[in-house]
Amino acid sequence: MQANSSEDQPTGWIDAGGKRHAAADGQVRIVSLVPSLTELLFDLGVGDRVVGRTGFCVHPREALRIVPKVGGTKDVKLDRIRELAPTHVLVNMDENRRETVDELAAFVPHIVVTHPNTPQDNLDLFALLGGVFGAEGAAARLADDLRAALAEAAALRATLADERVLYLIWREPWMTIARDTYIAATLEAVGWRTLPAVEGGETGAARYPAFDWDAPWLASVDRVLLSTEPYPFRESHVDEVGRLAARPALLVDGEMVSWYGSRAATGLRWLCALRRQLTGRAVR
């Protein structure tokens, strides 16, 4: 979000950690430790400044082939990042470890912290990265597209009854999501209200709770959604889950539900199309 630009106010953009960032100047070298943000940087038109990324940063696939990897989102190779000499490192409160961020701050000039919790939060994310990296025009276009997708989701929800869903992200132990996560907010935008009705707070395992198939709240679930990430659920798991839950079960593209940034609008439209497709017919 851009601050007041009057002479008596500081200018810049404030990140999710509360730090103010000025517009980047000189030779900008970005390391992204978040797959969604890596994709966003390229869609903002600043991909040529990305000098490092995680092994999970896979979009845009062809462009990223020449960008060095610096480990994973949790197991970051600090020495490799130091060698790349970035001016900016992009991190996320959910996806990266606080300890890693603290260590990076010792030698990286600018750490940009993100933490979108709803699809609407991407509007501030676009403004932040678009402003810092001089891509305001592209950021505005992404924002307009997201607003249109949010309107489409709201219109759909007005015509279809809400469903209560269980969204699976892991197996053995079985794990799902709390309601104050980005995934839950994205699903709710199209009328899929997640169960269990718990909130997990800012960070920690409570945001992604484990459960047993005899939990009382399961009786209220209308449909089970199996995400293709982080656990690689496949069609072979759908029948198993359908039997365990005694409810309709469906495999869904995890990237479309959980990736924020420039994927948010695409994901909302994909979910709207899926809900329309499911209307009036059963899914095994």
C-alpha positions as CSV (number, residue, x, y, z in Angstrom):
1,M,0.0,0.0,0.0
2,Q,1.5,3.4,-1.0
3,A,1.9,5.9,1.8
4,N,0.7,9.5,1.6
5,S,3.0,11.4,-0.8
6,S,2.8,14.8,0.8
7,E,5.9,16.5,1.9
8,D,5.3,15.9,5.6
9,Q,4.7,12.1,5.1
10,P,7.2,9.4,4.2
11,T,6.7,7.7,0.8
12,G,7.0,4.1,-0.1
13,W,5.1,0.8,0.3
14,I,4.6,-1.0,3.6
15,D,4.9,-4.8,3.6
16,A,3.1,-7.4,5.7
17,G,5.8,-7.2,8.3
18,G,5.2,-3.4,8.8
19,K,8.4,-2.3,7.0
20,R,8.4,0.5,4.6
21,H,10.1,0.0,1.2
22,A,11.2,2.7,-1.2
23,A,11.2,2.2,-4.9
24,A,14.1,0.0,-5.9
25,D,16.8,1.8,-7.9
26,G,20.2,0.9,-9.4
27,Q,20.9,-2.8,-10.3
28,V,18.1,-4.7,-8.8
29,R,18.7,-8.4,-8.0
30,I,15.7,-10.4,-6.6
31,V,15.6,-13.8,-4.9
32,S,12.1,-15.1,-4.5
33,L,11.5,-17.8,-1.8
34,V,7.8,-18.1,-2.7
35,P,6.5,-19.9,-5.8
36,S,3.4,-17.6,-6.1
37,L,5.6,-14.5,-5.9
38,T,8.1,-15.8,-8.5
39,E,5.2,-16.2,-10.9
40,L,3.9,-12.7,-10.0
41,L,7.3,-11.1,-10.7
42,F,7.3,-12.4,-14.2
43,D,3.7,-11.3,-14.8
44,L,4.6,-7.8,-13.5
45,G,7.3,-7.8,-16.2
46,V,10.3,-7.8,-13.9
47,G,11.3,-11.4,-14.3
48,D,14.7,-10.4,-15.8
49,R,15.7,-9.1,-12.3
50,V,15.1,-12.5,-10.6
51,V,18.4,-14.1,-9.9
52,G,17.3,-16.9,-7.5
53,R,14.3,-19.0,-6.7
54,T,13.3,-22.2,-4.8
55,G,12.9,-25.6,-6.4
56,F,9.2,-25.2,-6.0
57,C,9.1,-22.0,-8.1
58,V,8.0,-23.6,-11.4
59,H,6.0,-21.0,-13.2
60,P,6.7,-19.7,-15.8
61,R,8.5,-22.9,-16.5
62,E,10.6,-22.0,-19.5
63,A,11.8,-18.7,-18.2
64,L,12.8,-20.2,-14.8
65,R,15.1,-22.9,-16.3
66,I,18.0,-20.5,-16.3
67,V,17.3,-19.0,-12.8
68,P,19.5,-20.7,-10.1
69,K,17.7,-22.6,-7.3
70,V,18.5,-21.8,-3.6
71,G,16.8,-24.8,-2.0
72,G,13.2,-25.1,-0.9
73,T,10.8,-22.7,0.9
74,K,11.8,-24.2,4.3
75,D,15.3,-25.5,3.7
76,V,16.9,-22.4,2.1
77,K,20.6,-22.5,1.2
78,L,21.8,-19.3,2.8
79,D,25.3,-19.6,1.3
80,R,23.9,-19.8,-2.2
81,I,21.8,-16.7,-1.7
82,R,24.9,-14.9,-0.4
83,E,26.7,-15.8,-3.5
84,L,23.9,-14.4,-5.7
85,A,24.2,-11.0,-3.8
86,P,20.5,-10.0,-4.0
87,T,19.3,-6.5,-3.3
88,H,15.8,-7.9,-2.4
89,V,14.5,-11.2,-1.1
90,L,10.8,-11.9,-1.1
91,V,9.4,-14.1,1.7
92,N,6.0,-15.1,3.1
93,M,5.0,-15.6,6.7
94,D,3.3,-19.0,6.1
95,E,5.8,-20.5,3.6
96,N,9.2,-19.4,5.0
97,R,10.8,-19.8,8.4
98,R,11.2,-16.8,10.7
99,E,14.7,-18.0,11.5
100,T,15.6,-18.0,7.8
101,V,14.3,-14.5,7.4
102,D,16.3,-13.2,10.4
103,E,19.5,-14.8,9.0
104,L,18.9,-13.3,5.6
105,A,18.5,-9.8,7.1
106,A,22.1,-9.9,8.2
107,F,23.3,-9.6,4.6
108,V,20.4,-8.8,2.3
109,P,19.6,-5.0,2.1
110,H,15.8,-5.5,1.6
111,I,13.6,-8.3,2.8
112,V,10.0,-7.9,1.5
113,V,7.5,-9.8,3.7
114,T,4.1,-10.9,2.3
115,H,1.1,-12.5,4.0
116,P,-2.1,-12.5,1.9
117,N,-5.0,-14.2,3.7
118,T,-7.8,-13.6,1.3
119,P,-8.0,-13.1,-2.5
120,Q,-8.7,-9.4,-1.9
121,D,-5.4,-9.1,-0.2
122,N,-3.7,-9.5,-3.5
123,L,-4.7,-6.0,-4.4
124,D,-2.3,-4.7,-1.8
125,L,0.3,-7.3,-2.9
126,F,0.2,-6.0,-6.5
127,A,0.5,-2.4,-5.3
128,L,3.5,-3.4,-3.0
129,L,5.6,-5.2,-5.6
130,G,4.4,-3.1,-8.5
131,G,5.5,0.0,-6.6
132,V,8.8,-1.2,-5.3
133,F,9.9,-2.6,-8.6
134,G,8.5,0.1,-10.9
135,A,5.7,-2.0,-12.4
136,E,2.7,0.1,-11.4
137,G,1.0,-0.2,-14.8
138,A,1.2,-4.0,-14.8
139,A,0.1,-4.1,-11.2
140,A,-3.0,-2.0,-12.0
141,R,-4.0,-4.4,-14.8
142,L,-3.7,-7.4,-12.5
143,A,-5.8,-5.6,-9.9
144,D,-8.5,-4.8,-12.5
145,D,-8.5,-8.5,-13.6
146,L,-8.8,-9.7,-10.0
147,R,-11.7,-7.3,-9.2
148,A,-13.5,-8.7,-12.2
149,A,-12.9,-12.3,-11.0
150,L,-14.1,-11.4,-7.5
151,A,-17.3,-10.0,-9.0
152,E,-17.8,-13.2,-11.0
153,A,-17.4,-15.3,-7.9
154,A,-19.8,-13.1,-5.9
155,A,-22.4,-13.3,-8.7
156,L,-22.0,-17.1,-8.8
157,R,-22.4,-17.4,-5.0
158,A,-25.6,-15.4,-5.2
159,T,-27.1,-18.1,-7.5
160,L,-25.9,-21.3,-5.9
161,A,-26.4,-22.6,-2.3
162,D,-23.2,-22.8,-0.3
163,E,-21.7,-26.2,0.4
164,R,-19.6,-27.3,3.4
165,V,-16.4,-28.9,2.3
166,L,-13.4,-30.7,3.7
167,Y,-10.2,-29.7,1.9
168,L,-7.5,-32.3,2.2
169,I,-3.8,-31.2,2.0
170,W,-2.1,-34.3,3.5
171,R,-2.4,-38.0,4.1
172,E,-1.0,-40.0,7.0
173,P,-1.8,-38.0,9.0
174,W,-4.8,-36.6,7.3
175,M,-4.6,-32.8,7.4
176,T,-6.9,-30.0,6.4
177,I,-7.0,-26.2,6.7
178,A,-8.3,-23.7,9.2
179,R,-10.8,-21.0,8.2
180,D,-8.4,-18.1,8.5
181,T,-6.1,-19.4,5.7
182,Y,-5.8,-18.1,2.2
183,I,-7.1,-21.4,0.8
184,A,-10.3,-21.3,3.0
185,A,-11.0,-17.7,1.9
186,T,-10.6,-18.5,-1.7
187,L,-13.0,-21.5,-1.4
188,E,-15.5,-19.4,0.5
189,A,-15.4,-16.8,-2.3
190,V,-17.2,-19.3,-4.5
191,G,-19.5,-20.6,-1.9
192,W,-17.4,-23.5,-0.5
193,R,-17.4,-23.1,3.3
194,T,-14.7,-25.2,4.9
195,L,-14.9,-27.5,7.9
196,P,-13.8,-27.8,10.7
197,A,-14.9,-24.4,11.9
198,V,-11.6,-23.6,13.5
199,E,-9.1,-20.7,13.1
200,G,-5.4,-21.3,13.5
201,G,-4.0,-17.9,14.2
202,E,-1.1,-16.2,12.3
203,T,1.3,-19.2,12.0
204,G,1.9,-22.7,13.2
205,A,0.4,-26.2,12.8
206,A,-3.0,-25.0,14.0
207,R,-3.5,-23.4,10.6
208,Y,-3.3,-26.9,9.0
209,P,-4.8,-29.2,11.6
210,A,-4.7,-33.0,11.6
211,F,-8.0,-34.9,12.1
212,D,-9.5,-38.4,12.4
213,W,-12.3,-39.8,10.2
214,D,-14.5,-40.2,13.3
215,A,-14.5,-36.5,14.1
216,P,-18.1,-35.3,14.9
217,W,-18.0,-32.3,12.5
218,L,-17.5,-34.7,9.5
219,A,-21.3,-35.4,9.6
220,S,-21.9,-31.8,8.4
221,V,-19.5,-32.1,5.4
222,D,-21.2,-32.0,1.9
223,R,-18.2,-32.7,-0.2
224,V,-14.5,-33.6,0.2
225,L,-11.8,-31.9,-2.0
226,L,-8.4,-33.5,-2.4
227,S,-5.7,-31.0,-3.3
228,T,-2.9,-32.0,-5.7
229,E,-0.5,-30.1,-3.4
230,P,1.4,-30.1,-1.0
231,Y,0.5,-33.9,-0.8
232,P,0.3,-35.2,-4.4
233,F,-3.2,-36.6,-4.2
234,R,-4.3,-38.3,-7.4
235,E,-7.4,-39.9,-8.8
236,S,-6.4,-43.2,-7.2
237,H,-7.1,-41.5,-3.7
238,V,-10.6,-40.3,-4.6
239,D,-12.4,-43.6,-4.0
240,E,-10.5,-44.2,-0.8
241,V,-11.5,-40.8,0.6
242,G,-15.1,-41.2,-0.6
243,R,-15.4,-44.4,1.4
244,L,-13.8,-42.9,4.5
245,A,-15.9,-39.8,4.4
246,A,-19.1,-41.4,3.0
247,R,-19.4,-38.2,0.9
248,P,-18.8,-37.2,-2.7
249,A,-15.0,-36.6,-3.2
250,L,-13.2,-34.7,-5.9
251,L,-9.6,-34.1,-7.0
252,V,-8.8,-30.3,-7.4
253,D,-5.8,-28.5,-8.7
254,G,-4.0,-27.1,-5.7
255,E,-2.3,-24.4,-7.6
256,M,-5.7,-22.9,-8.6
257,V,-6.8,-22.8,-5.0
258,S,-3.7,-22.0,-2.9
259,W,-1.5,-19.8,-5.2
260,Y,-2.0,-16.1,-4.6
261,G,-0.5,-13.3,-6.7
262,S,-1.3,-13.3,-10.4
263,R,-2.8,-16.8,-10.1
264,A,-5.6,-15.5,-7.9
265,A,-7.9,-14.3,-10.7
266,T,-7.3,-17.4,-12.7
267,G,-8.0,-19.6,-9.7
268,L,-11.2,-17.9,-8.8
269,R,-12.5,-18.3,-12.4
270,W,-11.4,-21.9,-12.4
271,L,-13.3,-22.6,-9.2
272,C,-16.4,-20.8,-10.5
273,A,-16.3,-23.0,-13.6
274,L,-15.9,-26.1,-11.4
275,R,-18.9,-25.2,-9.3
276,R,-21.0,-24.7,-12.3
277,Q,-19.9,-28.0,-13.8
278,L,-20.8,-29.8,-10.5
279,T,-24.2,-28.3,-10.2
280,G,-26.9,-30.9,-10.8
281,R,-24.7,-34.0,-11.0
282,A,-23.0,-36.3,-8.5
283,V,-19.3,-36.8,-8.2
284,R,-18.0,-40.1,-6.9
